[in-house]
Amino acid sequence: MNAKLLLKTIFLIVVLMLLVLMGMHNRQDISFKLPPLLKETVSQPAALMYFGFFAVGVLTGTVLTAGGKGGGGSKSKSSS
């Protein structure tokens, strides 16, 4: 197994574990305002807000890293 992939997987598991802990301990409702996009105030449990922001961050990272040049690890061979 690739060490880089293992470290990324462990990092993702730790972040998800923190998300679960936040959800367990932050049950009160919070208000969220975003005047340019939302006309009304959204009131949801804090855990749902954390999860939503985390999901937006993951999707943003996926879009930014996906779709690069094809082949990724191709190297040109030179003959002597």
PDB file with one MODEL, atoms N, CA, C and O in Angstrom:
MODEL        1
ATOM      1  N   MET A   1       0.843  -1.179   0.000  1.00  0.00           N
ATOM      2  CA  MET A   1       0.000   0.000   0.000  1.00  0.00           C
ATOM      3  C   MET A   1       0.888   1.241   0.000  1.00  0.00           C
ATOM      4  O   MET A   1       1.951   1.270   0.620  1.00  0.00           O
ATOM      5  N   ASN A   2       0.436   2.229  -0.688  1.00  0.00           N
ATOM      6  CA  ASN A   2       1.167   3.477  -0.782  1.00  0.00           C
ATOM      7  C   ASN A   2       1.094   4.234   0.553  1.00  0.00           C
ATOM      8  O   ASN A   2       0.013   4.398   1.117  1.00  0.00           O
ATOM      9  N   ALA A   3       2.249   4.694   1.053  1.00  0.00           N
ATOM     10  CA  ALA A   3       2.295   5.385   2.347  1.00  0.00           C
ATOM     11  C   ALA A   3       1.517   6.694   2.294  1.00  0.00           C
ATOM     12  O   ALA A   3       0.873   7.067   3.274  1.00  0.00           O
ATOM     13  N   LYS A   4       1.568   7.391   1.174  1.00  0.00           N
ATOM     14  CA  LYS A   4       0.861   8.659   1.038  1.00  0.00           C
ATOM     15  C   LYS A   4      -0.651   8.435   1.124  1.00  0.00           C
ATOM     16  O   LYS A   4      -1.357   9.212   1.766  1.00  0.00           O
ATOM     17  N   LEU A   5      -1.141   7.391   0.488  1.00  0.00           N
ATOM     18  CA  LEU A   5      -2.563   7.066   0.547  1.00  0.00           C
ATOM     19  C   LEU A   5      -2.971   6.689   1.968  1.00  0.00           C
ATOM     20  O   LEU A   5      -4.050   7.072   2.421  1.00  0.00           O
ATOM     21  N   LEU A   6      -2.131   5.953   2.667  1.00  0.00           N
ATOM     22  CA  LEU A   6      -2.419   5.569   4.048  1.00  0.00           C
ATOM     23  C   LEU A   6      -2.517   6.795   4.950  1.00  0.00           C
ATOM     24  O   LEU A   6      -3.427   6.887   5.774  1.00  0.00           O
ATOM     25  N   LEU A   7      -1.586   7.735   4.800  1.00  0.00           N
ATOM     26  CA  LEU A   7      -1.618   8.955   5.614  1.00  0.00           C
ATOM     27  C   LEU A   7      -2.855   9.798   5.306  1.00  0.00           C
ATOM     28  O   LEU A   7      -3.458  10.363   6.218  1.00  0.00           O
ATOM     29  N   LYS A   8      -3.236   9.886   4.046  1.00  0.00           N
ATOM     30  CA  LYS A   8      -4.438  10.634   3.678  1.00  0.00           C
ATOM     31  C   LYS A   8      -5.680   9.985   4.274  1.00  0.00           C
ATOM     32  O   LYS A   8      -6.583  10.678   4.741  1.00  0.00           O
ATOM     33  N   THR A   9      -5.726   8.662   4.257  1.00  0.00           N
ATOM     34  CA  THR A   9      -6.868   7.943   4.823  1.00  0.00           C
ATOM     35  C   THR A   9      -6.953   8.151   6.325  1.00  0.00           C
ATOM     36  O   THR A   9      -8.043   8.381   6.849  1.00  0.00           O
ATOM     37  N   ILE A  10      -5.837   8.076   7.027  1.00  0.00           N
ATOM     38  CA  ILE A  10      -5.815   8.298   8.473  1.00  0.00           C
ATOM     39  C   ILE A  10      -6.245   9.728   8.791  1.00  0.00           C
ATOM     40  O   ILE A  10      -6.993   9.956   9.741  1.00  0.00           O
ATOM     41  N   PHE A  11      -5.774  10.690   7.999  1.00  0.00           N
ATOM     42  CA  PHE A  11      -6.151  12.090   8.204  1.00  0.00           C
ATOM     43  C   PHE A  11      -7.659  12.275   8.032  1.00  0.00           C
ATOM     44  O   PHE A  11      -8.295  12.963   8.830  1.00  0.00           O
ATOM     45  N   LEU A  12      -8.228  11.668   7.002  1.00  0.00           N
ATOM     46  CA  LEU A  12      -9.661  11.779   6.758  1.00  0.00           C
ATOM     47  C   LEU A  12     -10.465  11.141   7.900  1.00  0.00           C
ATOM     48  O   LEU A  12     -11.492  11.683   8.307  1.00  0.00           O
ATOM     49  N   ILE A  13     -10.010  10.011   8.411  1.00  0.00           N
ATOM     50  CA  ILE A  13     -10.690   9.354   9.530  1.00  0.00           C
ATOM     51  C   ILE A  13     -10.647  10.236  10.776  1.00  0.00           C
ATOM     52  O   ILE A  13     -11.641  10.329  11.496  1.00  0.00           O
ATOM     53  N   VAL A  14      -9.518  10.881  11.040  1.00  0.00           N
ATOM     54  CA  VAL A  14      -9.406  11.775  12.199  1.00  0.00           C
ATOM     55  C   VAL A  14     -10.353  12.958  12.052  1.00  0.00           C
ATOM     56  O   VAL A  14     -11.019  13.345  13.013  1.00  0.00           O
ATOM     57  N   VAL A  15     -10.419  13.535  10.856  1.00  0.00           N
ATOM     58  CA  VAL A  15     -11.323  14.664  10.637  1.00  0.00           C
ATOM     59  C   VAL A  15     -12.777  14.233  10.813  1.00  0.00           C
ATOM     60  O   VAL A  15     -13.571  14.955  11.417  1.00  0.00           O
ATOM     61  N   LEU A  16     -13.128  13.060  10.289  1.00  0.00           N
ATOM     62  CA  LEU A  16     -14.496  12.565  10.460  1.00  0.00           C
ATOM     63  C   LEU A  16     -14.810  12.283  11.932  1.00  0.00           C
ATOM     64  O   LEU A  16     -15.935  12.501  12.383  1.00  0.00           O
ATOM     65  N   MET A  17     -13.817  11.799  12.676  1.00  0.00           N
ATOM     66  CA  MET A  17     -14.016  11.548  14.095  1.00  0.00           C
ATOM     67  C   MET A  17     -14.257  12.872  14.837  1.00  0.00           C
ATOM     68  O   MET A  17     -15.097  12.932  15.735  1.00  0.00           O
ATOM     69  N   LEU A  18     -13.535  13.916  14.471  1.00  0.00           N
ATOM     70  CA  LEU A  18     -13.779  15.222  15.067  1.00  0.00           C
ATOM     71  C   LEU A  18     -15.176  15.734  14.719  1.00  0.00           C
ATOM     72  O   LEU A  18     -15.832  16.367  15.547  1.00  0.00           O
ATOM     73  N   LEU A  19     -15.627  15.462  13.507  1.00  0.00           N
ATOM     74  CA  LEU A  19     -16.961  15.864  13.090  1.00  0.00           C
ATOM     75  C   LEU A  19     -18.027  15.158  13.930  1.00  0.00           C
ATOM     76  O   LEU A  19     -19.016  15.775  14.325  1.00  0.00           O
ATOM     77  N   VAL A  20     -17.828  13.883  14.198  1.00  0.00           N
ATOM     78  CA  VAL A  20     -18.763  13.137  15.050  1.00  0.00           C
ATOM     79  C   VAL A  20     -18.766  13.708  16.465  1.00  0.00           C
ATOM     80  O   VAL A  20     -19.830  13.868  17.064  1.00  0.00           O
ATOM     81  N   LEU A  21     -17.581  14.019  17.008  1.00  0.00           N
ATOM     82  CA  LEU A  21     -17.508  14.599  18.352  1.00  0.00           C
ATOM     83  C   LEU A  21     -18.209  15.951  18.411  1.00  0.00           C
ATOM     84  O   LEU A  21     -18.904  16.244  19.384  1.00  0.00           O
ATOM     85  N   MET A  22     -18.036  16.777  17.381  1.00  0.00           N
ATOM     86  CA  MET A  22     -18.724  18.068  17.343  1.00  0.00           C
ATOM     87  C   MET A  22     -20.236  17.873  17.326  1.00  0.00           C
ATOM     88  O   MET A  22     -20.977  18.599  17.989  1.00  0.00           O
ATOM     89  N   GLY A  23     -20.679  16.884  16.560  1.00  0.00           N
ATOM     90  CA  GLY A  23     -22.111  16.617  16.482  1.00  0.00           C
ATOM     91  C   GLY A  23     -22.687  16.137  17.802  1.00  0.00           C
ATOM     92  O   GLY A  23     -23.831  16.448  18.132  1.00  0.00           O
ATOM     93  N   MET A  24     -21.904  15.384  18.558  1.00  0.00           N
ATOM     94  CA  MET A  24     -22.387  14.856  19.832  1.00  0.00           C
ATOM     95  C   MET A  24     -22.502  15.941  20.903  1.00  0.00           C
ATOM     96  O   MET A  24     -23.377  15.875  21.766  1.00  0.00           O
ATOM     97  N   HIS A  25     -21.621  16.932  20.845  1.00  0.00           N
ATOM     98  CA  HIS A  25     -21.547  17.909  21.930  1.00  0.00           C
ATOM     99  C   HIS A  25     -22.117  19.281  21.577  1.00  0.00           C
ATOM    100  O   HIS A  25     -22.165  20.150  22.447  1.00  0.00           O
ATOM    101  N   ASN A  26     -22.549  19.509  20.344  1.00  0.00           N
ATOM    102  CA  ASN A  26     -23.109  20.802  19.938  1.00  0.00           C
ATOM    103  C   ASN A  26     -24.505  20.587  19.368  1.00  0.00           C
ATOM    104  O   ASN A  26     -24.695  20.547  18.152  1.00  0.00           O
ATOM    105  N   ARG A  27     -25.467  20.450  20.257  1.00  0.00           N
ATOM    106  CA  ARG A  27     -26.834  20.154  19.825  1.00  0.00           C
ATOM    107  C   ARG A  27     -27.730  21.381  19.763  1.00  0.00           C
ATOM    108  O   ARG A  27     -28.857  21.286  19.278  1.00  0.00           O
ATOM    109  N   GLN A  28     -27.265  22.527  20.238  1.00  0.00           N
ATOM    110  CA  GLN A  28     -28.118  23.708  20.228  1.00  0.00           C
ATOM    111  C   GLN A  28     -28.272  24.249  18.801  1.00  0.00           C
ATOM    112  O   GLN A  28     -27.413  24.043  17.945  1.00  0.00           O
ATOM    113  N   ASP A  29     -29.392  24.945  18.572  1.00  0.00           N
ATOM    114  CA  ASP A  29     -29.634  25.541  17.262  1.00  0.00           C
ATOM    115  C   ASP A  29     -28.805  26.807  17.103  1.00  0.00           C
ATOM    116  O   ASP A  29     -28.583  27.551  18.058  1.00  0.00           O
ATOM    117  N   ILE A  30     -28.357  27.033  15.885  1.00  0.00           N
ATOM    118  CA  ILE A  30     -27.650  28.267  15.570  1.00  0.00           C
ATOM    119  C   ILE A  30     -28.327  28.895  14.354  1.00  0.00           C
ATOM    120  O   ILE A  30     -28.993  28.211  13.578  1.00  0.00           O
ATOM    121  N   SER A  31     -28.148  30.189  14.201  1.00  0.00           N
ATOM    122  CA  SER A  31     -28.716  30.910  13.068  1.00  0.00           C
ATOM    123  C   SER A  31     -27.620  31.202  12.061  1.00  0.00           C
ATOM    124  O   SER A  31     -26.507  31.584  12.421  1.00  0.00           O
ATOM    125  N   PHE A  32     -27.953  31.017  10.803  1.00  0.00           N
ATOM    126  CA  PHE A  32     -26.994  31.235   9.721  1.00  0.00           C
ATOM    127  C   PHE A  32     -27.607  32.211   8.731  1.00  0.00           C
ATOM    128  O   PHE A  32     -28.711  31.984   8.236  1.00  0.00           O
ATOM    129  N   LYS A  33     -26.893  33.304   8.437  1.00  0.00           N
ATOM    130  CA  LYS A  33     -27.367  34.311   7.490  1.00  0.00           C
ATOM    131  C   LYS A  33     -26.357  34.434   6.345  1.00  0.00           C
ATOM    132  O   LYS A  33     -25.147  34.458   6.565  1.00  0.00           O
ATOM    133  N   LEU A  34     -26.869  34.509   5.148  1.00  0.00           N
ATOM    134  CA  LEU A  34     -26.038  34.729   3.960  1.00  0.00           C
ATOM    135  C   LEU A  34     -26.867  35.570   2.985  1.00  0.00           C
ATOM    136  O   LEU A  34     -27.414  35.052   2.012  1.00  0.00           O
ATOM    137  N   PRO A  35     -26.952  36.893   3.267  1.00  0.00           N
ATOM    138  CA  PRO A  35     -27.882  37.754   2.543  1.00  0.00           C
ATOM    139  C   PRO A  35     -27.821  37.690   1.004  1.00  0.00           C
ATOM    140  O   PRO A  35     -28.878  37.740   0.375  1.00  0.00           O
ATOM    141  N   PRO A  36     -26.675  37.584   0.381  1.00  0.00           N
ATOM    142  CA  PRO A  36     -26.726  37.548  -1.092  1.00  0.00           C
ATOM    143  C   PRO A  36     -27.418  36.294  -1.653  1.00  0.00           C
ATOM    144  O   PRO A  36     -28.018  36.352  -2.726  1.00  0.00           O
ATOM    145  N   LEU A  37     -27.337  35.166  -0.938  1.00  0.00           N
ATOM    146  CA  LEU A  37     -27.878  33.912  -1.454  1.00  0.00           C
ATOM    147  C   LEU A  37     -29.155  33.461  -0.758  1.00  0.00           C
ATOM    148  O   LEU A  37     -30.042  32.895  -1.397  1.00  0.00           O
ATOM    149  N   LEU A  38     -29.255  33.704   0.536  1.00  0.00           N
ATOM    150  CA  LEU A  38     -30.420  33.263   1.303  1.00  0.00           C
ATOM    151  C   LEU A  38     -31.187  34.473   1.818  1.00  0.00           C
ATOM    152  O   LEU A  38     -30.615  35.342   2.477  1.00  0.00           O
ATOM    153  N   LYS A  39     -32.481  34.530   1.518  1.00  0.00           N
ATOM    154  CA  LYS A  39     -33.295  35.663   1.963  1.00  0.00           C
ATOM    155  C   LYS A  39     -33.703  35.518   3.425  1.00  0.00           C
ATOM    156  O   LYS A  39     -33.877  36.518   4.123  1.00  0.00           O
ATOM    157  N   GLU A  40     -33.857  34.273   3.895  1.00  0.00           N
ATOM    158  CA  GLU A  40     -34.278  34.024   5.264  1.00  0.00           C
ATOM    159  C   GLU A  40     -33.121  33.481   6.090  1.00  0.00           C
ATOM    160  O   GLU A  40     -32.162  32.928   5.552  1.00  0.00           O
ATOM    161  N   THR A  41     -33.225  33.643   7.390  1.00  0.00           N
ATOM    162  CA  THR A  41     -32.234  33.074   8.298  1.00  0.00           C
ATOM    163  C   THR A  41     -32.495  31.584   8.447  1.00  0.00           C
ATOM    164  O   THR A  41     -33.634  31.167   8.658  1.00  0.00           O
ATOM    165  N   VAL A  42     -31.452  30.786   8.340  1.00  0.00           N
ATOM    166  CA  VAL A  42     -31.562  29.340   8.503  1.00  0.00           C
ATOM    167  C   VAL A  42     -31.181  29.011   9.941  1.00  0.00           C
ATOM    168  O   VAL A  42     -30.119  29.413  10.414  1.00  0.00           O
ATOM    169  N   SER A  43     -32.042  28.286  10.628  1.00  0.00           N
ATOM    170  CA  SER A  43     -31.773  27.868  11.996  1.00  0.00           C
ATOM    171  C   SER A  43     -31.756  26.343  12.042  1.00  0.00           C
ATOM    172  O   SER A  43     -32.785  25.692  11.860  1.00  0.00           O
ATOM    173  N   GLN A  44     -30.577  25.789  12.287  1.00  0.00           N
ATOM    174  CA  GLN A  44     -30.373  24.344  12.316  1.00  0.00           C
ATOM    175  C   GLN A  44     -29.476  23.994  13.497  1.00  0.00           C
ATOM    176  O   GLN A  44     -28.799  24.868  14.040  1.00  0.00           O
ATOM    177  N   PRO A  45     -29.464  22.723  13.900  1.00  0.00           N
ATOM    178  CA  PRO A  45     -28.508  22.302  14.925  1.00  0.00           C
ATOM    179  C   PRO A  45     -27.069  22.533  14.449  1.00  0.00           C
ATOM    180  O   PRO A  45     -26.764  22.405  13.264  1.00  0.00           O
ATOM    181  N   ALA A  46     -26.225  22.864  15.369  1.00  0.00           N
ATOM    182  CA  ALA A  46     -24.833  23.163  15.034  1.00  0.00           C
ATOM    183  C   ALA A  46     -24.158  21.991  14.327  1.00  0.00           C
ATOM    184  O   ALA A  46     -23.337  22.195  13.433  1.00  0.00           O
ATOM    185  N   ALA A  47     -24.498  20.773  14.722  1.00  0.00           N
ATOM    186  CA  ALA A  47     -23.875  19.594  14.114  1.00  0.00           C
ATOM    187  C   ALA A  47     -24.165  19.530  12.615  1.00  0.00           C
ATOM    188  O   ALA A  47     -23.286  19.183  11.827  1.00  0.00           O
ATOM    189  N   LEU A  48     -25.394  19.861  12.222  1.00  0.00           N
ATOM    190  CA  LEU A  48     -25.726  19.860  10.796  1.00  0.00           C
ATOM    191  C   LEU A  48     -24.954  20.936  10.047  1.00  0.00           C
ATOM    192  O   LEU A  48     -24.529  20.727   8.911  1.00  0.00           O
ATOM    193  N   MET A  49     -24.776  22.084  10.684  1.00  0.00           N
ATOM    194  CA  MET A  49     -23.992  23.158  10.054  1.00  0.00           C
ATOM    195  C   MET A  49     -22.549  22.719   9.868  1.00  0.00           C
ATOM    196  O   MET A  49     -21.971  22.941   8.804  1.00  0.00           O
ATOM    197  N   TYR A  50     -21.958  22.101  10.881  1.00  0.00           N
ATOM    198  CA  TYR A  50     -20.586  21.612  10.758  1.00  0.00           C
ATOM    199  C   TYR A  50     -20.476  20.613   9.608  1.00  0.00           C
ATOM    200  O   TYR A  50     -19.554  20.684   8.796  1.00  0.00           O
ATOM    201  N   PHE A  51     -21.431  19.682   9.550  1.00  0.00           N
ATOM    202  CA  PHE A  51     -21.409  18.675   8.502  1.00  0.00           C
ATOM    203  C   PHE A  51     -21.552  19.314   7.126  1.00  0.00           C
ATOM    204  O   PHE A  51     -20.858  18.925   6.185  1.00  0.00           O
ATOM    205  N   GLY A  52     -22.441  20.284   7.004  1.00  0.00           N
ATOM    206  CA  GLY A  52     -22.623  20.972   5.718  1.00  0.00           C
ATOM    207  C   GLY A  52     -21.372  21.705   5.277  1.00  0.00           C
ATOM    208  O   GLY A  52     -20.991  21.627   4.109  1.00  0.00           O
ATOM    209  N   PHE A  53     -20.730  22.413   6.188  1.00  0.00           N
ATOM    210  CA  PHE A  53     -19.500  23.131   5.830  1.00  0.00           C
ATOM    211  C   PHE A  53     -18.377  22.157   5.482  1.00  0.00           C
ATOM    212  O   PHE A  53     -17.584  22.421   4.578  1.00  0.00           O
ATOM    213  N   PHE A  54     -18.307  21.043   6.191  1.00  0.00           N
ATOM    214  CA  PHE A  54     -17.309  20.025   5.890  1.00  0.00           C
ATOM    215  C   PHE A  54     -17.544  19.446   4.495  1.00  0.00           C
ATOM    216  O   PHE A  54     -16.599  19.252   3.730  1.00  0.00           O
ATOM    217  N   ALA A  55     -18.814  19.170   4.167  1.00  0.00           N
ATOM    218  CA  ALA A  55     -19.147  18.620   2.854  1.00  0.00           C
ATOM    219  C   ALA A  55     -18.781  19.599   1.739  1.00  0.00           C
ATOM    220  O   ALA A  55     -18.253  19.195   0.703  1.00  0.00           O
ATOM    221  N   VAL A  56     -19.057  20.865   1.947  1.00  0.00           N
ATOM    222  CA  VAL A  56     -18.695  21.876   0.943  1.00  0.00           C
ATOM    223  C   VAL A  56     -17.180  21.920   0.769  1.00  0.00           C
ATOM    224  O   VAL A  56     -16.689  22.046  -0.353  1.00  0.00           O
ATOM    225  N   GLY A  57     -16.444  21.820   1.860  1.00  0.00           N
ATOM    226  CA  GLY A  57     -14.975  21.825   1.773  1.00  0.00           C
ATOM    227  C   GLY A  57     -14.438  20.612   1.033  1.00  0.00           C
ATOM    228  O   GLY A  57     -13.516  20.733   0.226  1.00  0.00           O
ATOM    229  N   VAL A  58     -15.010  19.436   1.304  1.00  0.00           N
ATOM    230  CA  VAL A  58     -14.566  18.221   0.615  1.00  0.00           C
ATOM    231  C   VAL A  58     -14.866  18.315  -0.880  1.00  0.00           C
ATOM    232  O   VAL A  58     -14.020  17.975  -1.707  1.00  0.00           O
ATOM    233  N   LEU A  59     -16.066  18.774  -1.225  1.00  0.00           N
ATOM    234  CA  LEU A  59     -16.414  18.919  -2.643  1.00  0.00           C
ATOM    235  C   LEU A  59     -15.527  19.937  -3.339  1.00  0.00           C
ATOM    236  O   LEU A  59     -15.120  19.729  -4.481  1.00  0.00           O
ATOM    237  N   THR A  60     -15.226  21.034  -2.662  1.00  0.00           N
ATOM    238  CA  THR A  60     -14.340  22.041  -3.239  1.00  0.00           C
ATOM    239  C   THR A  60     -12.950  21.463  -3.476  1.00  0.00           C
ATOM    240  O   THR A  60     -12.365  21.676  -4.538  1.00  0.00           O
ATOM    241  N   GLY A  61     -12.420  20.741  -2.510  1.00  0.00           N
ATOM    242  CA  GLY A  61     -11.111  20.113  -2.684  1.00  0.00           C
ATOM    243  C   GLY A  61     -11.103  19.092  -3.803  1.00  0.00           C
ATOM    244  O   GLY A  61     -10.124  18.988  -4.543  1.00  0.00           O
ATOM    245  N   THR A  62     -12.184  18.336  -3.936  1.00  0.00           N
ATOM    246  CA  THR A  62     -12.289  17.343  -5.000  1.00  0.00           C
ATOM    247  C   THR A  62     -12.298  18.013  -6.367  1.00  0.00           C
ATOM    248  O   THR A  62     -11.614  17.565  -7.287  1.00  0.00           O
ATOM    249  N   VAL A  63     -13.064  19.072  -6.498  1.00  0.00           N
ATOM    250  CA  VAL A  63     -13.134  19.776  -7.776  1.00  0.00           C
ATOM    251  C   VAL A  63     -11.788  20.402  -8.126  1.00  0.00           C
ATOM    252  O   VAL A  63     -11.380  20.390  -9.288  1.00  0.00           O
ATOM    253  N   LEU A  64     -11.107  20.944  -7.137  1.00  0.00           N
ATOM    254  CA  LEU A  64      -9.827  21.601  -7.403  1.00  0.00           C
ATOM    255  C   LEU A  64      -8.720  20.611  -7.764  1.00  0.00           C
ATOM    256  O   LEU A  64      -7.819  20.952  -8.530  1.00  0.00           O
ATOM    257  N   THR A  65      -8.773  19.395  -7.227  1.00  0.00           N
ATOM    258  CA  THR A  65      -7.704  18.438  -7.490  1.00  0.00           C
ATOM    259  C   THR A  65      -8.025  17.486  -8.632  1.00  0.00           C
ATOM    260  O   THR A  65      -7.115  16.855  -9.169  1.00  0.00           O
ATOM    261  N   ALA A  66      -9.275  17.363  -9.013  1.00  0.00           N
ATOM    262  CA  ALA A  66      -9.662  16.415 -10.063  1.00  0.00           C
ATOM    263  C   ALA A  66      -9.499  17.043 -11.444  1.00  0.00           C
ATOM    264  O   ALA A  66      -9.508  18.264 -11.600  1.00  0.00           O
ATOM    265  N   GLY A  67      -9.352  16.178 -12.431  1.00  0.00           N
ATOM    266  CA  GLY A  67      -9.370  16.618 -13.813  1.00  0.00           C
ATOM    267  C   GLY A  67      -8.099  17.267 -14.301  1.00  0.00           C
ATOM    268  O   GLY A  67      -8.145  18.088 -15.217  1.00  0.00           O
ATOM    269  N   GLY A  68      -6.972  16.929 -13.725  1.00  0.00           N
ATOM    270  CA  GLY A  68      -5.699  17.464 -14.205  1.00  0.00           C
ATOM    271  C   GLY A  68      -5.312  16.780 -15.509  1.00  0.00           C
ATOM    272  O   GLY A  68      -6.149  16.157 -16.162  1.00  0.00           O
ATOM    273  N   LYS A  69      -4.075  16.895 -15.878  1.00  0.00           N
ATOM    274  CA  LYS A  69      -3.593  16.233 -17.092  1.00  0.00           C
ATOM    275  C   LYS A  69      -3.671  14.726 -16.930  1.00  0.00           C
ATOM    276  O   LYS A  69      -3.379  14.195 -15.859  1.00  0.00           O
ATOM    277  N   GLY A  70      -4.061  14.044 -17.984  1.00  0.00           N
ATOM    278  CA  GLY A  70      -4.182  12.589 -17.931  1.00  0.00           C
ATOM    279  C   GLY A  70      -2.830  11.915 -17.784  1.00  0.00           C
ATOM    280  O   GLY A  70      -1.813  12.438 -18.238  1.00  0.00           O
ATOM    281  N   GLY A  71      -2.824  10.770 -17.160  1.00  0.00           N
ATOM    282  CA  GLY A  71      -1.579  10.002 -17.049  1.00  0.00           C
ATOM    283  C   GLY A  71      -0.782  10.296 -15.795  1.00  0.00           C
ATOM    284  O   GLY A  71       0.007   9.447 -15.378  1.00  0.00           O
ATOM    285  N   GLY A  72      -0.940  11.418 -15.189  1.00  0.00           N
ATOM    286  CA  GLY A  72      -0.319  11.789 -13.933  1.00  0.00           C
ATOM    287  C   GLY A  72       1.119  11.388 -13.741  1.00  0.00           C
ATOM    288  O   GLY A  72       1.967  12.265 -13.573  1.00  0.00           O
ATOM    289  N   GLY A  73       1.442  10.111 -13.756  1.00  0.00           N
ATOM    290  CA  GLY A  73       2.789   9.662 -13.440  1.00  0.00           C
ATOM    291  C   GLY A  73       3.579   9.207 -14.642  1.00  0.00           C
ATOM    292  O   GLY A  73       4.565   8.488 -14.480  1.00  0.00           O
ATOM    293  N   SER A  74       3.193   9.591 -15.831  1.00  0.00           N
ATOM    294  CA  SER A  74       3.927   9.137 -17.021  1.00  0.00           C
ATOM    295  C   SER A  74       5.236   9.895 -17.154  1.00  0.00           C
ATOM    296  O   SER A  74       5.290  11.113 -16.983  1.00  0.00           O
ATOM    297  N   LYS A  75       6.273   9.160 -17.458  1.00  0.00           N
ATOM    298  CA  LYS A  75       7.615   9.745 -17.631  1.00  0.00           C
ATOM    299  C   LYS A  75       8.084   9.431 -19.047  1.00  0.00           C
ATOM    300  O   LYS A  75       7.818   8.360 -19.593  1.00  0.00           O
ATOM    301  N   SER A  76       8.771  10.372 -19.606  1.00  0.00           N
ATOM    302  CA  SER A  76       9.302  10.131 -20.951  1.00  0.00           C
ATOM    303  C   SER A  76      10.598   9.334 -20.849  1.00  0.00           C
ATOM    304  O   SER A  76      11.428   9.581 -19.974  1.00  0.00           O
ATOM    305  N   LYS A  77      10.756   8.377 -21.756  1.00  0.00           N
ATOM    306  CA  LYS A  77      11.962   7.552 -21.772  1.00  0.00           C
ATOM    307  C   LYS A  77      12.925   8.126 -22.802  1.00  0.00           C
ATOM    308  O   LYS A  77      12.538   8.431 -23.930  1.00  0.00           O
ATOM    309  N   SER A  78      14.157   8.265 -22.410  1.00  0.00           N
ATOM    310  CA  SER A  78      15.154   8.742 -23.370  1.00  0.00           C
ATOM    311  C   SER A  78      16.126   7.612 -23.666  1.00  0.00           C
ATOM    312  O   SER A  78      16.583   6.910 -22.763  1.00  0.00           O
ATOM    313  N   SER A  79      16.431   7.451 -24.937  1.00  0.00           N
ATOM    314  CA  SER A  79      17.376   6.393 -25.322  1.00  0.00           C
ATOM    315  C   SER A  79      18.746   6.998 -25.564  1.00  0.00           C
ATOM    316  O   SER A  79      18.854   8.088 -26.127  1.00  0.00           O
ATOM    317  N   SER A  80      19.790   6.303 -25.145  1.00  0.00           N
ATOM    318  CA  SER A  80      21.148   6.822 -25.308  1.00  0.00           C
ATOM    319  C   SER A  80      21.804   6.190 -26.502  1.00  0.00           C
ATOM    320  O   SER A  80      22.956   6.497 -26.808  1.00  0.00           O
TER     321      SER A  80
ENDMDL
END
